[in-house]
Amino acid sequence: MTVEEIRNQFPALAETVYGKPLVYLDNAATAQRPLAVLEKERRLASTVNGNIHRAVHKLAIDATEEYEKTRDLVADFLNAGSREEVVFTSGTTMSINLVASCFGEAFIGEGDEVIVSVAEHHSNIVPWQLLCQRKKAVLKVLDIDEFGGLEVGTLEKLISQRTKIVAISHISNVLGLVNPVSEIVRIAHAHNIPVLVDGAQGSVHEKVDVQEMGCDFYAFSGHKVYGATGTGVLYGKKKWLDAMPPYMGGGEMIETVRFSGTTFAPVPGKFEAGTQNFNAVPTLQEALTLTRQFQEDVEVAQNEWAITQYLLDTLSADPRIHIYGVPRGTQVKIPLFSFSVEGAHHEDLALILDKMGIAVRSGQMCAEPLMDRCGVTGMLRASFAPYNTMGEAEYFVKCLNKAISMLI
């Protein structure tokens, strides 16, 4: 697919901002949605609006079929061992909270340990902190090197007999570096420690095979892979899901309910209490089909590689700019650039760029410990998707230079 063919599928990209064409470079936060997703959600809400798994009328049957068909597609997208290993959630945050709560309840006690990295999103830090506070457990932190790469060589030293789980991001939402998750899984599994992978960015940019990766849990959000907001996925190995208690109680997650005691539905139903987001979850069919097309398309890969190299070379050559997350050796960097400019506040830069039609992210990007580690209060981030063009990258650099000149 050419970039022009891709852009034609995303109506938001034709919008203007302050009289200028929109250049949307905040894709790491939320990707724009294609017509196929927008139309799917509208059609389901209009014509197949029946509560799933319950009634026997036609609308409920059709809605249930759409919802469960999505589970099959997600299982294929991740190469899960079975469809029962796919749990639908509201997003990556809920998926990680579910594991922290349920795995923690079953397997973590006082004095036990959880390992995360300093580069994690708050959603892969705070749930574990809350768990450790409840259980009087210990949160240990894997550091990064001066270029932003995880210091995987020190993981063995962090692991002890009390370590119960490692939770790590596939790709940092700040650094944009693809982490060696398979190596991390190998090290952890050598000590019989399960691994959760935050795939919020990884599911977008990398072809995910959870069986090849070997991870025990993998979480991602629909709105970052061109799907509807309020949708997400938790993959979990069935042995863990079976052993974990439910996250919430309510309808549909039960087998029998008696005042003398309740038994629970088999997975994944045990973790899908209440009325699910049945108008939005099926949009993952169109969204993930498109995501996989992007991941496998040679022209898309060439365009993203060209943009990544152009921005790496251009931003690195500017002495005013400091980039965080620089690939070393064979390490892969996605087209995501977080940086600071000496003498210019990141939010001021973002506001000026906005007036030029460019949408970027500024601030801590839900990664305050990483900001502290890098010695800054915040950064500016430009993150690209397959629908962004080299012309937009060049325009971004031109406008950034103008913004910097206005501030310093």
C-alpha positions as CSV (number, residue, x, y, z in Angstrom):
1,M,0.0,0.0,0.0
2,T,1.2,3.5,-0.8
3,V,1.0,6.1,1.9
4,E,-1.7,7.9,-0.1
5,E,-3.8,4.8,-0.2
6,I,-3.5,4.4,3.5
7,R,-4.3,8.0,4.3
8,N,-7.5,7.8,2.3
9,Q,-8.8,5.2,4.8
10,F,-8.5,7.7,7.8
11,P,-10.9,10.6,7.5
12,A,-9.4,12.5,10.5
13,L,-6.2,13.1,8.5
14,A,-8.1,15.4,6.1
15,E,-8.9,17.8,8.9
16,T,-7.3,21.2,9.4
17,V,-6.0,22.8,12.6
18,Y,-5.9,26.6,12.8
19,G,-6.3,26.8,9.0
20,K,-3.4,24.4,8.4
21,P,-3.5,20.7,7.4
22,L,-3.4,18.4,10.4
23,V,-0.1,16.6,10.9
24,Y,-0.9,14.0,13.5
25,L,2.2,12.9,15.3
26,D,0.7,11.6,18.6
27,N,0.1,8.1,17.5
28,A,1.8,6.5,20.5
29,A,-1.0,7.9,22.6
30,T,-3.9,7.2,20.3
31,A,-3.9,6.2,16.6
32,Q,-6.6,7.6,14.3
33,R,-9.3,5.2,13.2
34,P,-10.0,4.0,9.6
35,L,-13.4,4.1,8.0
36,A,-13.8,0.3,8.3
37,V,-13.6,0.6,12.1
38,L,-15.9,3.6,12.3
39,E,-18.5,2.0,10.1
40,K,-18.3,-1.3,12.0
41,E,-18.9,0.3,15.3
42,R,-21.8,2.4,13.9
43,R,-23.4,-0.7,12.2
44,L,-23.2,-2.8,15.4
45,A,-24.6,0.0,17.6
46,S,-27.4,0.6,15.0
47,T,-28.4,-2.9,14.0
48,V,-26.9,-5.6,16.3
49,N,-27.4,-3.9,19.7
50,G,-28.2,-6.9,21.9
51,N,-26.5,-8.0,25.1
52,I,-24.1,-10.9,24.4
53,H,-24.1,-14.4,25.9
54,R,-27.5,-14.1,27.4
55,A,-30.7,-13.9,25.3
56,V,-31.8,-16.2,22.5
57,H,-33.2,-13.5,20.2
58,K,-31.6,-12.7,16.9
59,L,-29.8,-9.4,17.9
60,A,-28.2,-11.1,20.9
61,I,-27.1,-14.1,18.9
62,D,-25.6,-11.9,16.2
63,A,-23.8,-9.6,18.7
64,T,-22.4,-12.7,20.5
65,E,-21.1,-14.1,17.2
66,E,-19.4,-10.9,16.3
67,Y,-17.8,-10.7,19.8
68,E,-16.6,-14.3,19.9
69,K,-15.4,-14.2,16.3
70,T,-13.1,-11.3,17.4
71,R,-11.6,-13.6,20.1
72,D,-10.7,-16.1,17.4
73,L,-9.0,-13.3,15.3
74,V,-7.1,-11.9,18.3
75,A,-5.9,-15.4,19.2
76,D,-4.6,-15.8,15.6
77,F,-3.0,-12.3,15.7
78,L,-1.0,-13.2,18.8
79,N,-0.6,-16.9,17.9
80,A,-2.1,-17.8,21.2
81,G,-2.3,-21.5,22.1
82,S,-6.1,-21.3,22.2
83,R,-8.9,-18.8,22.1
84,E,-9.5,-19.4,25.8
85,E,-6.2,-17.6,26.5
86,V,-7.7,-14.3,25.2
87,V,-9.5,-12.0,27.7
88,F,-11.1,-8.8,26.6
89,T,-10.6,-5.7,28.8
90,S,-10.9,-2.0,28.5
91,G,-7.2,-1.6,27.5
92,T,-3.7,-2.3,28.6
93,T,-4.1,-0.6,31.9
94,M,-7.0,-2.8,32.9
95,S,-5.2,-5.9,31.6
96,I,-2.1,-5.2,33.8
97,N,-4.2,-4.3,36.8
98,L,-6.1,-7.6,36.3
99,V,-2.9,-9.6,36.4
100,A,-1.4,-7.6,39.3
101,S,-4.5,-8.2,41.3
102,C,-5.3,-11.8,40.5
103,F,-1.8,-13.2,40.0
104,G,-0.7,-11.2,43.1
105,E,-3.6,-12.6,45.2
106,A,-2.8,-16.1,44.3
107,F,1.0,-16.2,44.2
108,I,2.6,-13.2,46.0
109,G,3.1,-12.9,49.7
110,E,5.0,-10.9,52.2
111,G,8.7,-10.5,51.3
112,D,8.2,-11.7,47.7
113,E,9.5,-9.6,44.8
114,V,8.2,-8.1,41.5
115,I,10.6,-6.8,38.9
116,V,9.8,-3.9,36.5
117,S,12.1,-1.6,34.5
118,V,12.7,2.1,35.1
119,A,11.3,2.8,31.6
120,E,7.8,1.5,32.2
121,H,4.6,3.3,31.7
122,H,2.8,4.2,35.0
123,S,0.3,1.4,34.1
124,N,3.1,-1.1,34.5
125,I,4.4,0.4,37.7
126,V,1.5,1.6,39.9
127,P,-0.5,-1.6,39.8
128,W,2.5,-3.5,41.1
129,Q,3.2,-0.8,43.7
130,L,-0.3,-1.2,45.0
131,L,0.0,-5.0,45.1
132,C,3.4,-4.7,46.9
133,Q,1.8,-2.4,49.5
134,R,-1.1,-4.7,50.1
135,K,1.1,-7.8,50.3
136,K,4.2,-6.2,51.9
137,A,6.2,-7.4,48.9
138,V,9.2,-5.7,47.3
139,L,9.3,-3.9,43.9
140,K,12.7,-4.1,42.2
141,V,13.8,-2.0,39.2
142,L,15.8,-3.0,36.1
143,D,17.8,0.0,34.9
144,I,18.6,1.4,31.5
145,D,22.0,2.4,30.0
146,E,23.0,5.8,28.8
147,F,21.3,5.2,25.4
148,G,18.0,4.0,26.8
149,G,18.5,0.2,26.3
150,L,17.5,-2.1,29.2
151,E,20.5,-3.4,31.1
152,V,19.4,-7.0,30.6
153,G,22.8,-8.2,31.8
154,T,21.9,-7.2,35.3
155,L,18.6,-9.0,35.4
156,E,20.2,-12.2,36.8
157,K,21.5,-10.1,39.8
158,L,18.0,-8.7,40.5
159,I,16.4,-12.1,40.5
160,S,16.2,-14.0,43.8
161,Q,14.4,-17.0,45.2
162,R,11.6,-14.5,46.3
163,T,11.0,-13.1,42.7
164,K,7.5,-14.1,41.6
165,I,7.0,-12.1,38.3
166,V,8.8,-9.8,35.8
167,A,6.7,-7.1,34.1
168,I,8.4,-5.4,31.2
169,S,7.4,-3.4,28.1
170,H,7.8,-4.7,24.6
171,I,8.6,-1.2,23.4
172,S,8.9,1.9,25.6
173,N,6.4,4.6,24.9
174,V,9.1,7.1,25.5
175,L,12.3,5.6,24.2
176,G,10.9,3.8,21.2
177,L,13.4,1.0,21.4
178,V,12.3,-2.7,20.9
179,N,13.3,-4.5,24.0
180,P,14.8,-8.0,24.0
181,V,11.7,-9.6,25.5
182,S,12.5,-13.1,24.4
183,E,15.9,-12.9,26.2
184,I,14.2,-11.5,29.3
185,V,11.7,-14.4,29.2
186,R,14.5,-16.9,28.8
187,I,16.3,-15.6,31.8
188,A,13.2,-15.4,33.9
189,H,11.9,-18.8,32.9
190,A,15.3,-20.4,33.8
191,H,14.3,-19.4,37.4
192,N,10.7,-20.5,36.9
193,I,9.5,-16.9,37.0
194,P,6.6,-15.8,34.7
195,V,6.8,-12.7,32.5
196,L,4.2,-10.1,31.7
197,V,4.8,-8.0,28.6
198,D,3.2,-4.6,28.2
199,G,2.5,-4.7,24.4
200,A,0.7,-1.3,24.1
201,Q,3.4,-0.2,21.6
202,G,4.7,-3.6,20.6
203,S,1.4,-4.8,19.2
204,V,1.5,-1.9,16.8
205,H,5.0,-2.1,15.4
206,E,6.1,-5.7,15.9
207,K,4.5,-8.9,14.6
208,V,3.7,-10.6,18.0
209,D,4.0,-14.3,18.4
210,V,3.4,-15.0,22.1
211,Q,4.3,-18.7,21.8
212,E,7.7,-17.8,20.2
213,M,8.2,-15.0,22.6
214,G,7.4,-17.4,25.5
215,C,5.8,-14.7,27.7
216,D,3.1,-15.7,30.2
217,F,1.0,-12.6,29.8
218,Y,0.7,-10.0,27.0
219,A,-1.4,-6.9,27.2
220,F,-2.4,-4.3,24.6
221,S,-5.0,-1.6,23.8
222,G,-7.4,-1.4,20.8
223,H,-7.1,2.4,20.4
224,K,-3.4,2.2,19.6
225,V,-3.9,-0.4,16.8
226,Y,-6.6,1.7,15.0
227,G,-9.5,0.2,16.9
228,A,-12.2,1.7,19.1
229,T,-11.4,3.2,22.4
230,G,-12.3,1.3,25.6
231,T,-11.1,-2.0,24.1
232,G,-8.1,-4.1,25.1
233,V,-6.7,-7.6,25.3
234,L,-5.0,-9.7,27.9
235,Y,-3.4,-12.8,26.7
236,G,-2.5,-15.3,29.4
237,K,-1.3,-18.8,29.4
238,K,-4.2,-21.0,30.4
239,K,-2.4,-22.6,33.3
240,W,-2.0,-19.1,34.9
241,L,-5.6,-18.0,34.1
242,D,-7.0,-21.2,35.5
243,A,-5.0,-20.7,38.7
244,M,-5.9,-17.1,39.3
245,P,-9.0,-15.9,41.1
246,P,-11.5,-13.6,39.3
247,Y,-10.8,-9.9,39.0
248,M,-14.5,-8.8,39.4
249,G,-17.7,-10.5,40.4
250,G,-20.9,-10.1,38.5
251,G,-23.0,-11.6,35.6
252,E,-21.5,-14.1,33.2
253,M,-18.3,-14.8,35.1
254,I,-20.1,-17.4,37.2
255,E,-21.0,-21.1,36.8
256,T,-23.4,-21.3,39.8
257,V,-24.4,-18.8,42.4
258,R,-25.6,-19.9,45.8
259,F,-25.6,-18.1,49.2
260,S,-23.6,-21.1,50.4
261,G,-20.9,-20.4,47.7
262,T,-20.3,-19.4,44.1
263,T,-18.4,-21.3,41.4
264,F,-16.9,-19.6,38.4
265,A,-17.1,-19.9,34.7
266,P,-14.1,-21.4,32.9
267,V,-11.6,-19.0,31.3
268,P,-11.9,-16.5,29.7
269,G,-15.4,-16.0,31.0
270,K,-14.2,-15.9,34.6
271,F,-12.4,-12.6,33.8
272,E,-15.2,-10.9,31.8
273,A,-17.8,-9.9,34.4
274,G,-20.8,-7.8,33.5
275,T,-21.9,-6.3,30.2
276,Q,-18.9,-6.2,27.8
277,N,-18.2,-3.5,25.3
278,F,-19.8,-5.5,22.6
279,N,-20.3,-2.7,20.1
280,A,-16.6,-1.8,20.2
281,V,-14.7,-5.0,20.7
282,P,-15.6,-6.4,17.3
283,T,-13.9,-3.4,15.7
284,L,-10.6,-5.2,16.5
285,Q,-11.4,-7.5,13.6
286,E,-10.9,-4.6,11.1
287,A,-8.2,-2.9,13.2
288,L,-6.0,-5.9,13.7
289,T,-6.4,-7.0,10.1
290,L,-5.2,-3.6,9.0
291,T,-2.4,-3.7,11.6
292,R,-1.1,-7.0,10.3
293,Q,-1.2,-5.6,6.7
294,F,0.9,-2.7,7.8
295,Q,3.4,-5.0,9.6
296,E,3.8,-7.2,6.5
297,D,3.7,-4.5,3.8
298,V,7.2,-3.8,2.3
299,E,6.3,-0.3,1.2
300,V,5.0,0.6,4.6
301,A,8.2,-0.7,6.2
302,Q,10.4,1.2,3.8
303,N,8.5,4.5,4.5
304,E,8.8,4.0,8.2
305,W,12.5,3.1,8.0
306,A,13.2,6.2,5.9
307,I,11.3,8.5,8.3
308,T,13.1,7.0,11.3
309,Q,16.6,7.4,9.7
310,Y,15.8,10.9,8.6
311,L,14.7,12.0,12.0
312,L,17.5,10.2,13.8
313,D,20.1,11.8,11.6
314,T,18.5,15.3,11.6
315,L,17.7,15.6,15.3
316,S,21.0,14.0,16.4
317,A,22.9,16.6,14.3
318,D,21.3,19.5,16.1
319,P,23.3,20.4,19.2
320,R,20.3,22.0,20.8
321,I,18.4,18.7,20.9
322,H,18.9,15.7,23.1
323,I,17.2,12.5,22.0
324,Y,16.3,9.8,24.5
325,G,16.3,6.3,23.1
326,V,19.1,5.8,20.6
327,P,19.5,2.4,18.9
328,R,22.9,0.7,19.3
329,G,24.2,-2.1,17.1
330,T,21.3,-4.3,15.8
331,Q,18.7,-2.7,18.2
332,V,15.5,-1.6,16.4
333,K,13.9,1.8,17.0
334,I,10.3,2.5,15.9
335,P,9.5,5.9,14.4
336,L,9.0,7.5,17.8
337,F,11.2,10.3,19.0
338,S,11.3,11.8,22.5
339,F,13.7,14.7,23.1
340,S,14.4,17.8,25.0
341,V,15.7,21.2,23.9
342,E,18.0,23.1,26.2
343,G,16.5,26.4,27.1
344,A,13.0,25.6,25.7
345,H,10.2,24.1,27.7
346,H,8.6,21.1,26.1
347,E,5.1,22.4,26.6
348,D,5.9,25.7,25.0
349,L,7.3,23.9,22.0
350,A,4.2,21.7,21.7
351,L,1.9,24.7,21.9
352,I,3.8,26.5,19.1
353,L,3.8,23.3,16.9
354,D,0.0,23.0,17.5
355,K,-0.5,26.4,16.0
356,M,1.4,25.2,12.9
357,G,-1.0,22.2,12.6
358,I,1.3,19.6,14.2
359,A,0.0,17.4,17.1
360,V,2.7,16.1,19.3
361,R,2.9,15.0,23.0
362,S,4.7,16.9,25.7
363,G,5.2,16.2,29.4
364,Q,6.1,13.1,31.4
365,M,4.2,10.7,29.1
366,C,3.1,8.6,32.1
367,A,6.7,7.7,32.8
368,E,7.8,10.0,35.6
369,P,10.4,7.5,37.0
370,L,12.0,7.5,33.5
371,M,12.0,11.3,33.4
372,D,13.8,11.3,36.8
373,R,16.3,8.8,35.5
374,C,17.0,11.0,32.5
375,G,17.2,14.1,34.6
376,V,14.4,16.1,33.0
377,T,10.9,17.2,34.1
378,G,9.4,16.3,30.7
379,M,10.1,15.7,27.0
380,L,8.6,16.4,23.6
381,R,7.5,13.3,21.6
382,A,6.7,12.9,18.0
383,S,5.4,9.4,17.1
384,F,4.7,8.3,13.5
385,A,2.2,5.8,12.0
386,P,2.1,4.2,8.5
387,Y,-0.2,7.0,7.3
388,N,2.5,9.7,8.0
389,T,4.6,10.9,5.1
390,M,8.2,11.9,4.7
391,G,6.8,15.4,3.8
392,E,5.2,15.6,7.2
393,A,8.5,14.6,8.8
394,E,10.3,17.3,7.0
395,Y,7.6,19.8,7.8
396,F,7.9,18.8,11.5
397,V,11.6,19.5,11.5
398,K,11.1,22.9,9.8
399,C,8.4,23.9,12.3
400,L,10.5,22.6,15.2
401,N,13.4,24.7,14.2
402,K,11.1,27.7,14.0
403,A,9.6,27.0,17.4
404,I,13.1,26.6,19.0
405,S,14.2,29.9,17.4
406,M,11.2,31.6,18.9
407,L,12.1,30.4,22.4
408,I,15.9,30.6,22.7
